[in-house]
Amino acid sequence: MNAGAAFAIVLHSHLPFVRHPEYPVFLEEEWLFEALSESYLPLLDAAFRLKGENVAFRLNVTVSPTLCEMLADDLLMSRYEWYLEGRLSFLEEERQIVERPFLPVVEMYIERYVKCRDLFLGPCRRRPLRLFRLLRDAGVFELITCPATHALLPLLATEEGVRAQIGVGVENFRRHFGDSPGGIWLSECAYSPGMEKTIAGEGLDYFLLDGHALLTGDPPPASGVDAPVRCPNGVVVFPRNADLSERVWSRDHGYPGDVRYREFHRDLGFERDPSRLRRHLGGAAIKRNTGIKYYRITGDVDLSEKEPYDPTAAESTADRHAAHFVGLVSGAVRDAAPRRLITVAFDTELFGHWWHEGLRFLETVIRLVDEKGSFPLTGLSEFLFEGSAMETVQPAASSWGEGNSFEFWLRDGNDWIYRHLRHGERRLVALARRHRASTGLPERVLNQAARELLLAQSSDWAFLIASGDAASYAEKRTKEHLSRLLDLLSMIERGKPDRRRLEILEKRDPLFPEIDFRLFAPVVSSPPVS
């Protein structure tokens, strides 16, 4: 073993804020319910199981502010309970009618949903954040915050806007977890030089970037991406090792594309009678995604030619891939200089949702690292506080997106968003400065305007428009929040706040009760971010 070398896994948990009380069933709310059933609750269950078996490990886990707000919302959590019961009733019927080759898959899904229900109603007490806190307090999770609504910070118009996204993220973390976060995950790892000053100003010690930001930094670090560095102002950057990370997330070049793994893109909801779906799952009688999938990847064949999924064969494959990955990490740690840290980072939803076997893979990796004992699986703050010397580097503008640029969020189909976002942001900043002393109804109007801007700034909307997934919904959400923002700002400009209209908007998206519009109006004005 190379003394002092370590390994860190970062799991980034985030979903956009989607809550529609005006409908009894809203399909986009099921993004949260699928992630809970397939990723978040199984991850929490595995972490408690490993801890109970005295497996030594520490994971770094972000829980975005919008995700925190949804996991603490009474309406959404009651709907999730109903979601679980609907899936179970549907699967109990499937158990009676399904062809024999698919019976093990049905049993697998029933077992998963029963476990989720028992965990949700039992230890969670219908509040999943409770288990995140317990694992944090037990030293198993290091929890990290991120910008309020996962905005792409380099594309914001003002330093005040960047400060508000980060500041609300920090305050939201304090409200949900009871203390201050040590670090922040920048949305999409998107960074532009100077942002570290705002990060430091909010009391944060570190942030994470894709390794490309350091390799093209000034000067490029001699340690490459095998160790954290300090920005000129002292804030620490942990670089993501892209090569090792790609092994885990890439279907084309990594493990998830194995022919034995579950096929994500063939869903049972497009093969069963829509009236059955409506009877068990609610909503309209339409073909739709259910999260229940009976087939394996099989190979480069049409979806109609996929073969039945074998859970046992897939789990064995995940164990082999985990052993291979630990071997790769062991080699990287062995080749690194002393006091280096190999960091990999992924969306939490990769494990279990997008890559069904991913949680089995992750749990096996943790067990193997503990068994080998050749390097620790560490928390970022834990490594940071050991006080090793670090190189000083000014990172370059970068993201973990395509080409390490911001291009995916700035394409022909979605680039129209930004002129409206930036216009609304500048108007809010100007009014926030002018009305800093507001109280009562005007203060509530400005706070709601801040909420609407933050919600409009979510990088998820531009991403969904560019990818073509739920593009119409993403465009609708962007326009709605912008329209509400302008309506609220006009109330302040005219000096005529509309209490009834305000109360409707406050109830529609009741998040960030800690918000203070004055985040957009620092005492000393700052130059805009280019």
Stockholm file with secondary structure:
# STOCKHOLM 1.0

chainA/1-530         MNAGAAFAIVLHSHLPFVRHPEYPVFLEEEWLFEALSESYLPLLDAAFRLKGENVAFRLNVTVSPTLCEMLADDLLMSRYEWYLEGRLSFLEEERQIVERPFLPVVEMYIERYVKCRDLFLGPCRRRPLRLFRLLRDAGVFELITCPATHALLPLLATEEGVRAQIGVGVENFRRHFGDSPGGIWLSECAYSPGMEKTIAGEGLDYFLLDGHALLTGDPPPASGVDAPVRCPNGVVVFPRNADLSERVWSRDHGYPGDVRYREFHRDLGFERDPSRLRRHLGGAAIKRNTGIKYYRITGDVDLSEKEPYDPTAAESTADRHAAHFVGLVSGAVRDAAPRRLITVAFDTELFGHWWHEGLRFLETVIRLVDEKGSFPLTGLSEFLFEGSAMETVQPAASSWGEGNSFEFWLRDGNDWIYRHLRHGERRLVALARRHRASTGLPERVLNQAARELLLAQSSDWAFLIASGDAASYAEKRTKEHLSRLLDLLSMIERGKPDRRRLEILEKRDPLFPEIDFRLFAPVVSSPPVS
#=GR chainA/1-530 SS CCTTCEEEEEEEECCCCCCCTTSSCCGGGHHHHHHIIIIIHHHHHHHHHHHHTTCCCCEEEEECHHHHHHHTCHHHHHHHHHHHHHHHHHHHHHHHHSCGGGHHHHHHHHHHHHHHHHHHHTTTTTCTHHHHHHHHHTTSEEEEBCCTTCBCGGGSSCHHHHHHHHHHHHHHHHHHHSSCCSEEECGGGCBCTTHHHHHHHTTCCEEEEETHHHHTSBSCCTTTTSSCEECTTSCEEEEECHHHHHHHHCTTTSGGGCTTSBCTTCCGGGTSCHHHHHHHHCSCSSCCCCSCCCBBCCSSSCGGGCCBCCHHHHHHHHHHHHHHHHHHHHHHHHHSCTTCEEEEEEEGGGBTTTBTTHHHHHHHHHHHHHHHCSSCBCCHHHHHTTCCCCCBCBCCSBCSSGGGSSGGGSSTTTTHHHHHHHHHHHHHHHHHHHTTTCCHHHHHHHHHHHHHHHHHTBHHHHHHHHHTTTHHHHHHHHHHHHHHHHHHHHHHHHTCCCHHHHHHHHHHSCCCTTCCGGGGCCSSCCCCCC
#=GC SS_cons         CCTTCEEEEEEEECCCCCCCTTSSCCGGGHHHHHHIIIIIHHHHHHHHHHHHTTCCCCEEEEECHHHHHHHTCHHHHHHHHHHHHHHHHHHHHHHHHSCGGGHHHHHHHHHHHHHHHHHHHTTTTTCTHHHHHHHHHTTSEEEEBCCTTCBCGGGSSCHHHHHHHHHHHHHHHHHHHSSCCSEEECGGGCBCTTHHHHHHHTTCCEEEEETHHHHTSBSCCTTTTSSCEECTTSCEEEEECHHHHHHHHCTTTSGGGCTTSBCTTCCGGGTSCHHHHHHHHCSCSSCCCCSCCCBBCCSSSCGGGCCBCCHHHHHHHHHHHHHHHHHHHHHHHHHSCTTCEEEEEEEGGGBTTTBTTHHHHHHHHHHHHHHHCSSCBCCHHHHHTTCCCCCBCBCCSBCSSGGGSSGGGSSTTTTHHHHHHHHHHHHHHHHHHHTTTCCHHHHHHHHHHHHHHHHHTBHHHHHHHHHTTTHHHHHHHHHHHHHHHHHHHHHHHHTCCCHHHHHHHHHHSCCCTTCCGGGGCCSSCCCCCC
//
